[in-house]
Amino acid sequence: MHLSALHHVELCVANGKKIASYFTEKLGYSLRAQRDTVLSKQWVVGSQKSTFVVTEKKKQFQQEHVPFSYFSAPLRQVDSVFNVALEVKNLESVTERMQNVGGKLFHPVTEVEDQSGKVRYSIVSSCCGNIVHTLLDKSQYKGSFLPTFDETFTIRGEEKITHIDHLTYVCHPGESPGIIQWYQSCLGMQKFKTNPTEDLKEGLVIKDGVGMRLRVMDYWPCAESGICNSDPSNGMDETSLKIVIAESLLGKENLHINAFLDGHGGPGLQHIGLSTLDITSCVDSMSRKKVSFRTPPAAYYRNKWKRNEIEAAGYDINTFQQLGILIDSEADTRANKDNQDKFLLQIFTLPLFKEETFFLELVQRKGARGFGAGNVTALARSIEEERQVLKNSNAVCNI
């Protein structure tokens, strides 16, 4: 198992077997390890360099210490993605730093050992909702995942997902600057400019009926006490940790953000971008396995600019519309002609849980750095166009 700065992401759900099967049977992930303890049942699923731990907490369990375990629930007892596990340099220093800026220590620095070596870890709360961080020092560990997990029964998948592209947090209006500052102080992360025209202080403001602000940060690889990579031969695109923070604009409401805050019971991790090298074959395969994706309105594919982008990227418009794939160009800045051939291809699943909260995004980057801001605007306009078409159609029927 390849390791990166982002070690794994953990979900706590009511039906762990169902969610684990979603990853293995529909998304092509491999089952890499399992664990059954007095606290929970857990499944470790992975695809190349992306790893998830699916945790089903037992309804009645003893108050007993289990390595690498802590459960953080939102205000309401709903399924949630709550643990972003990171490999860090200077474990004690990072743990103390998080505590000094308000992080609650759920588990002190502890050492766990098996035949593959030693792992040291701590668990600390973040500054955003119910998100916690398991901080790991694996410098003396040669195993593929973590001690105490059983790797004797595994299932090999297609593994078309290469790595986790980004994590997206959702928060209340005005909270994102504080979150950025927290991660800068604790992990040495830096603000990330998604396009040449973005004001880093203001973030990426999307109006046009959307009413949303995005701020992006990634880890600074030279940060002395920040996130580390136990396999430094990996490329930066696959080892960097990028976090997108989405919030509604003050005085305006974004429906998707509000739906998450209401369903989840507060701020938290809304979606995860999964990277693939071939999004068309990946989406086609997953669709055949009954993965439910969001369907863009037909007006999106009638948009002249989007049609030109699809063709410029070397794809077929009908294929994109059939699969529901979106495209965004760095050329949206209109400022740098060198960016004309840089595209972001993306598609979103429907929520994985019964509440309208967590979902996944599939991403293929063709040189692009952004996160689909142009698509957010284009979709909003397309939806409005579809509404107008429906309105006009109903008016004709009523004549």
GIVENBEL-V638749 format. One record per residue. N is the residue number from 1. RES is the residue in one letter. OMEGA is omega in whole degrees, -180 to 180 (* if undefined). NEAR is the number of other ideal C-beta (glycine too) atoms within 12 Angstrom. Layout:
BEGIN
n=(N N)
res=(RES RES)
omega=(OMEGA OMEGA)
near=(NEAR NEAR)
END
This chain:
BEGIN
n=(1 2 3 4 5 6 7 8 9 10 11 12 13 14 15 16 17 18 19 20 21 22 23 24 25 26 27 28 29 30 31 32 33 34 35 36 37 38 39 40 41 42 43 44 45 46 47 48 49 50 51 52 53 54 55 56 57 58 59 60 61 62 63 64 65 66 67 68 69 70 71 72 73 74 75 76 77 78 79 80 81 82 83 84 85 86 87 88 89 90 91 92 93 94 95 96 97 98 99 100 101 102 103 104 105 106 107 108 109 110 111 112 113 114 115 116 117 118 119 120 121 122 123 124 125 126 127 128 129 130 131 132 133 134 135 136 137 138 139 140 141 142 143 144 145 146 147 148 149 150 151 152 153 154 155 156 157 158 159 160 161 162 163 164 165 166 167 168 169 170 171 172 173 174 175 176 177 178 179 180 181 182 183 184 185 186 187 188 189 190 191 192 193 194 195 196 197 198 199 200 201 202 203 204 205 206 207 208 209 210 211 212 213 214 215 216 217 218 219 220 221 222 223 224 225 226 227 228 229 230 231 232 233 234 235 236 237 238 239 240 241 242 243 244 245 246 247 248 249 250 251 252 253 254 255 256 257 258 259 260 261 262 263 264 265 266 267 268 269 270 271 272 273 274 275 276 277 278 279 280 281 282 283 284 285 286 287 288 289 290 291 292 293 294 295 296 297 298 299 300 301 302 303 304 305 306 307 308 309 310 311 312 313 314 315 316 317 318 319 320 321 322 323 324 325 326 327 328 329 330 331 332 333 334 335 336 337 338 339 340 341 342 343 344 345 346 347 348 349 350 351 352 353 354 355 356 357 358 359 360 361 362 363 364 365 366 367 368 369 370 371 372 373 374 375 376 377 378 379 380 381 382 383 384 385 386 387 388 389 390 391 392 393 394 395 396 397 398 399)
res=(M H L S A L H H V E L C V A N G K K I A S Y F T E K L G Y S L R A Q R D T V L S K Q W V V G S Q K S T F V V T E K K K Q F Q Q E H V P F S Y F S A P L R Q V D S V F N V A L E V K N L E S V T E R M Q N V G G K L F H P V T E V E D Q S G K V R Y S I V S S C C G N I V H T L L D K S Q Y K G S F L P T F D E T F T I R G E E K I T H I D H L T Y V C H P G E S P G I I Q W Y Q S C L G M Q K F K T N P T E D L K E G L V I K D G V G M R L R V M D Y W P C A E S G I C N S D P S N G M D E T S L K I V I A E S L L G K E N L H I N A F L D G H G G P G L Q H I G L S T L D I T S C V D S M S R K K V S F R T P P A A Y Y R N K W K R N E I E A A G Y D I N T F Q Q L G I L I D S E A D T R A N K D N Q D K F L L Q I F T L P L F K E E T F F L E L V Q R K G A R G F G A G N V T A L A R S I E E E R Q V L K N S N A V C N I)
omega=(179 -178 178 180 173 -174 176 175 -175 176 173 -172 -180 -179 -175 -179 -180 -178 177 178 176 -180 -174 -174 -176 -176 177 177 175 170 -172 -180 177 175 178 -177 178 -178 -170 166 -177 177 177 -179 -177 173 -175 -174 175 -176 176 171 178 -175 174 -178 179 -176 178 -179 -180 176 -175 -180 174 -178 176 -177 169 -179 178 -176 172 -177 176 -178 180 174 -173 171 -165 -172 176 -175 -174 168 -177 170 175 -175 -179 -178 -180 178 -180 -179 178 178 -178 179 171 179 180 -180 178 177 -179 179 -175 179 177 -173 168 -175 -179 179 -176 172 174 -177 169 178 -176 177 175 178 -175 174 -177 -178 175 177 166 -178 -171 168 -178 -176 180 -177 -178 -180 -175 179 -180 176 178 176 -177 -179 -177 179 -178 177 -177 178 -180 179 177 176 -176 -177 176 -177 -179 173 177 175 173 180 177 179 177 -177 -173 179 179 178 177 -179 -179 -179 175 -177 -173 -171 -180 178 -177 175 -175 -178 -175 174 -173 -176 -177 174 -176 180 -177 -174 180 -177 -179 180 175 177 -179 177 -175 175 176 170 -176 174 174 -176 179 -173 -180 -179 -172 -176 -176 -177 179 179 -177 175 -173 178 -179 177 -177 -178 -176 -176 -178 177 178 178 176 178 -178 176 174 175 179 180 179 -179 172 -172 -178 179 180 179 178 -178 180 -176 -177 -178 179 -180 179 -178 -174 178 -180 177 -180 -175 176 180 -178 -172 -178 179 -180 -180 178 179 -178 178 178 178 173 169 -178 178 173 -178 179 177 -178 -179 179 -177 171 -180 -175 -179 -180 178 178 179 -180 -180 180 179 176 -178 180 -177 -179 178 179 -179 179 -178 -179 -178 179 178 177 -177 174 178 174 179 -178 -172 -172 -177 178 -177 -174 -176 -180 -175 171 176 -175 176 -176 174 168 -179 180 -177 -178 174 179 -176 -170 175 -179 176 172 -174 167 -179 174 180 -175 178 -171 -177 173 180 178 178 179 179 -179 179 179 179 180 178 179 178 179 178 180 177 179 -180 180 179 179 -180 179 -178 -176 179 *)
near=(30 28 36 41 43 43 43 44 42 44 44 39 37 24 21 30 22 22 35 34 23 35 42 30 24 31 38 33 37 32 34 38 32 29 31 21 23 16 26 31 31 40 41 42 42 42 37 28 31 43 41 46 42 42 44 29 30 21 10 9 18 11 9 12 19 29 28 40 36 35 28 35 26 31 17 18 19 29 36 41 45 42 42 46 44 47 39 43 32 25 36 23 24 40 36 22 31 36 27 16 23 19 28 23 24 29 29 20 27 28 22 30 19 21 11 20 20 23 36 32 39 38 37 40 30 39 34 41 32 38 44 38 48 44 48 45 34 38 21 19 27 19 26 28 38 40 30 27 36 23 25 10 16 22 23 15 28 24 30 31 40 32 37 42 43 42 47 45 44 46 39 28 25 18 27 39 23 23 39 33 22 33 43 26 26 37 45 29 35 27 30 30 25 36 31 21 21 27 16 20 14 17 32 38 28 36 19 22 22 31 26 40 36 45 43 39 38 35 38 26 24 15 28 16 26 34 42 37 32 30 21 18 12 23 17 19 24 28 32 35 43 43 48 41 46 44 39 32 26 16 10 20 20 32 20 30 38 26 20 38 33 23 27 39 23 29 37 46 45 45 41 39 40 44 37 37 24 23 39 30 20 36 40 23 25 36 24 14 23 15 30 20 30 28 23 33 26 22 24 37 34 20 31 14 24 36 22 18 35 32 20 21 33 16 29 17 25 15 22 33 27 20 34 33 45 43 48 41 37 36 29 35 25 15 14 17 13 12 26 21 17 29 37 39 41 43 42 33 31 23 27 36 32 17 26 25 39 40 33 47 37 46 44 35 34 30 20 34 33 41 41 45 38 38 38 38 29 36 38 29 27 29 26 20 23 23 17 16 18 17 14 14 13 12 11 10 9 8 7)
END
